[in-house]
Amino acid sequence: MLWLLAQVNDTPRPTPEEWDQIQQEMYAPVPHWGLFLSAGMAWVIGLLSTIFWIWMIVYCIRNDSERQTWLWILLFFPGVGPLIYFFARWVPSSSLAMPTFLKRWTEASKIRRLEASARQIGNPYQFIEWGDALRDTKQWEPAAAAYRQALQKEPLNLPALWGLANCLVSLGNFAEARVPLTTIISIDPAYKFGDVSLLFGRTLHALGERDAELEHWRAHMKRWRQPEAMYTLAQVLIERGENTEATQLLQSMIADIEITPRALARKVFFWKGRGKKLLRSIPKS
């Protein structure tokens, strides 16, 4: 113990000049630019938080069928409320994906490899794989070209027809997209579990062919009751003045969503809000 005390006593102490230097460093004024930087960062963070908060409120009012409950949370808990709403309601109803430019960069080597394989082997399967990779990165025109090369070798290849139809719809070429969609439906009406039929209905809607669209939606509804199909059919019925049937259809759609398990309903809950809004717009007889 005495040895330890001796070691402490032998520790060198700062000289008066060193003490003055330490005190000057401790009490030196903060540079003005540091204050401005801190204030600027706080202002930017506050602005972004406010924008995020308002965005969540606007989205809730426009789309959420349970807006009465969530608006209280957003308004009375402006700090944590928007974060809770973002992860509990916005994320499940959106299709979050990697930004296109980043995905193209990360998938570039894979796409080049698939292109080389398609050109060397030349089977429809390789061209479809190449087209799928291009479509995943939203390169619609090159993807459509790849699918067309697959169809040159096998005209009735369903995956190639499906990929081409998606690309044409994404490019806004609905008239041409109608051809591969019609071909798929004639071969296998249930292909992709109703997704082909749904896309064909969207195509007819975009082309303004209301009579053909109405007939298609009625046939579609006998097998699949997707909220989008029911909502679009209701729109067509309202245009034709068939408000009673449209009202019943929208009420049925809302009821379907309400009894759907919550894990699944989160993906389509915004159709409930849209349905209620469209229902209120129907003139009372």
WODANOR-V596925 format. One record per residue. RES is the residue in one small letter. PHI is phi in whole degrees, 0 to 359 (none if undefined). OMEGA is omega in degrees with one decimal (999 if undefined). Layout:
# WODANOR-V596925
res: [RES | RES]
phi: [PHI | PHI]
omega: [OMEGA | OMEGA]
This chain:
# WODANOR-V596925
res: [m | l | w | l | l | a | q | v | n | d | t | p | r | p | t | p | e | e | w | d | q | i | q | q | e | m | y | a | p | v | p | h | w | g | l | f | l | s | a | g | m | a | w | v | i | g | l | l | s | t | i | f | w | i | w | m | i | v | y | c | i | r | n | d | s | e | r | q | t | w | l | w | i | l | l | f | f | p | g | v | g | p | l | i | y | f | f | a | r | w | v | p | s | s | s | l | a | m | p | t | f | l | k | r | w | t | e | a | s | k | i | r | r | l | e | a | s | a | r | q | i | g | n | p | y | q | f | i | e | w | g | d | a | l | r | d | t | k | q | w | e | p | a | a | a | a | y | r | q | a | l | q | k | e | p | l | n | l | p | a | l | w | g | l | a | n | c | l | v | s | l | g | n | f | a | e | a | r | v | p | l | t | t | i | i | s | i | d | p | a | y | k | f | g | d | v | s | l | l | f | g | r | t | l | h | a | l | g | e | r | d | a | e | l | e | h | w | r | a | h | m | k | r | w | r | q | p | e | a | m | y | t | l | a | q | v | l | i | e | r | g | e | n | t | e | a | t | q | l | l | q | s | m | i | a | d | i | e | i | t | p | r | a | l | a | r | k | v | f | f | w | k | g | r | g | k | k | l | l | r | s | i | p | k | s]
phi: [none | 301 | 295 | 295 | 296 | 294 | 297 | 295 | 295 | 277 | 296 | 295 | 258 | 297 | 284 | 304 | 294 | 293 | 297 | 299 | 295 | 297 | 294 | 296 | 291 | 290 | 255 | 293 | 293 | 287 | 302 | 298 | 295 | 293 | 295 | 298 | 295 | 296 | 295 | 295 | 296 | 296 | 294 | 296 | 298 | 296 | 295 | 296 | 296 | 293 | 298 | 298 | 298 | 295 | 300 | 295 | 295 | 297 | 298 | 298 | 297 | 280 | 238 | 274 | 289 | 253 | 296 | 300 | 286 | 288 | 296 | 299 | 295 | 292 | 281 | 265 | 229 | 296 | 278 | 268 | 303 | 300 | 292 | 299 | 295 | 301 | 277 | 275 | 237 | 288 | 300 | 297 | 268 | 247 | 252 | 292 | 212 | 297 | 307 | 302 | 297 | 287 | 295 | 297 | 290 | 288 | 263 | 300 | 293 | 296 | 296 | 297 | 295 | 292 | 297 | 299 | 296 | 295 | 286 | 281 | 275 | 80 | 277 | 305 | 302 | 293 | 293 | 292 | 301 | 296 | 298 | 298 | 295 | 292 | 292 | 297 | 259 | 60 | 265 | 297 | 293 | 299 | 295 | 299 | 295 | 295 | 295 | 296 | 294 | 294 | 288 | 296 | 272 | 214 | 301 | 253 | 287 | 296 | 300 | 292 | 297 | 295 | 297 | 297 | 299 | 298 | 296 | 295 | 295 | 296 | 276 | 82 | 266 | 289 | 298 | 285 | 295 | 298 | 295 | 296 | 294 | 297 | 296 | 297 | 297 | 291 | 273 | 213 | 301 | 263 | 299 | 63 | 55 | 96 | 294 | 294 | 298 | 296 | 294 | 294 | 297 | 300 | 296 | 297 | 296 | 294 | 280 | 75 | 271 | 293 | 296 | 295 | 295 | 299 | 297 | 294 | 296 | 297 | 291 | 299 | 293 | 289 | 243 | 226 | 244 | 290 | 305 | 298 | 295 | 294 | 295 | 293 | 299 | 298 | 301 | 297 | 296 | 295 | 300 | 272 | 82 | 268 | 290 | 296 | 294 | 297 | 298 | 298 | 294 | 294 | 297 | 293 | 297 | 297 | 295 | 300 | 293 | 293 | 265 | 286 | 310 | 305 | 299 | 274 | 294 | 301 | 283 | 231 | 297 | 292 | 293 | 295 | 296 | 296 | 298 | 295 | 294 | 294 | 296 | 291 | 278 | 287 | 301 | 282 | 280]
omega: [178.7 | -180.0 | 179.3 | 178.9 | 178.6 | 179.3 | 179.0 | -179.2 | -178.6 | -179.7 | -178.5 | 179.4 | 179.1 | 175.6 | 177.5 | 178.6 | 178.7 | 176.7 | 178.3 | -179.8 | 179.0 | -179.4 | 177.8 | 179.6 | -178.2 | -174.0 | 179.4 | -179.8 | 177.7 | 178.9 | -179.0 | -178.1 | 177.5 | 177.9 | 179.2 | -179.8 | 179.5 | 179.2 | 179.6 | 178.8 | 179.1 | 179.7 | -180.0 | 179.3 | 178.4 | 179.5 | 179.7 | 178.0 | 179.2 | 178.7 | 178.9 | -180.0 | -179.9 | 179.0 | 179.7 | 179.1 | -179.5 | 179.3 | -179.8 | -178.4 | -174.5 | -167.5 | -170.1 | 178.6 | 178.3 | -173.8 | -177.4 | -179.3 | -173.4 | 178.2 | 175.9 | 179.4 | -178.0 | -175.0 | -175.0 | 175.6 | -174.2 | 179.0 | -176.4 | -177.8 | 178.7 | 178.5 | 178.0 | -178.1 | -178.5 | -176.3 | -176.9 | -173.4 | -174.5 | -176.9 | -179.9 | -177.8 | -178.5 | 177.4 | -179.5 | -179.6 | 176.7 | 177.0 | -173.1 | -176.5 | 179.9 | 179.4 | 178.0 | -179.2 | -178.0 | -177.0 | -173.4 | -178.0 | 178.3 | -179.8 | 178.1 | 179.7 | 178.9 | 177.4 | 178.6 | 179.0 | -179.5 | -177.6 | -179.5 | -177.2 | 172.4 | 177.3 | 177.7 | -177.7 | -178.9 | 178.2 | 178.2 | 176.6 | 178.3 | 178.8 | 178.9 | 179.4 | 177.3 | 180.0 | 177.9 | 178.5 | 175.3 | 172.7 | -167.2 | -175.4 | 175.0 | 178.7 | 178.7 | 178.6 | 178.7 | 179.2 | 179.4 | 177.7 | 176.2 | -178.6 | 174.5 | -179.5 | -179.0 | -170.8 | -176.6 | 178.5 | -173.7 | 178.0 | 178.8 | 177.7 | 179.2 | 178.5 | 179.5 | -179.9 | 178.3 | 179.4 | -178.5 | 177.0 | 179.6 | 177.1 | -179.8 | -179.1 | -173.3 | -178.6 | 179.6 | 179.9 | -178.6 | -175.7 | 179.4 | 178.6 | 178.1 | 179.8 | 179.7 | -177.4 | 179.2 | -180.0 | -176.8 | -177.2 | -177.2 | -177.7 | -177.3 | 173.3 | 175.2 | -179.7 | 178.2 | 178.9 | 178.3 | 179.5 | 177.4 | 176.0 | 176.5 | -178.7 | 178.0 | 178.5 | 179.8 | 179.6 | 178.7 | -179.6 | -170.1 | -179.6 | 178.5 | 179.2 | -179.6 | 178.9 | -179.6 | -177.2 | 178.8 | 177.7 | 179.9 | -175.1 | 178.2 | -177.1 | -176.3 | -178.6 | 176.3 | 179.1 | 180.0 | 179.6 | -179.4 | 179.9 | -178.5 | 176.7 | 177.8 | 176.7 | 179.9 | 179.8 | 178.8 | 177.1 | -178.9 | 179.4 | -179.8 | -171.1 | -178.2 | 179.1 | 178.9 | 179.5 | 179.6 | -178.9 | 179.6 | 177.3 | 177.7 | 178.6 | -179.8 | 179.0 | 178.0 | -178.7 | -177.6 | -179.7 | 177.3 | 176.3 | -172.8 | -178.4 | 178.4 | -176.5 | -179.8 | -177.6 | -176.5 | -172.7 | -178.5 | 175.0 | 176.9 | 178.0 | 178.3 | 179.2 | 178.9 | 178.8 | 178.5 | 179.7 | 179.7 | -178.0 | -179.3 | 179.2 | 178.5 | -178.9 | 999]
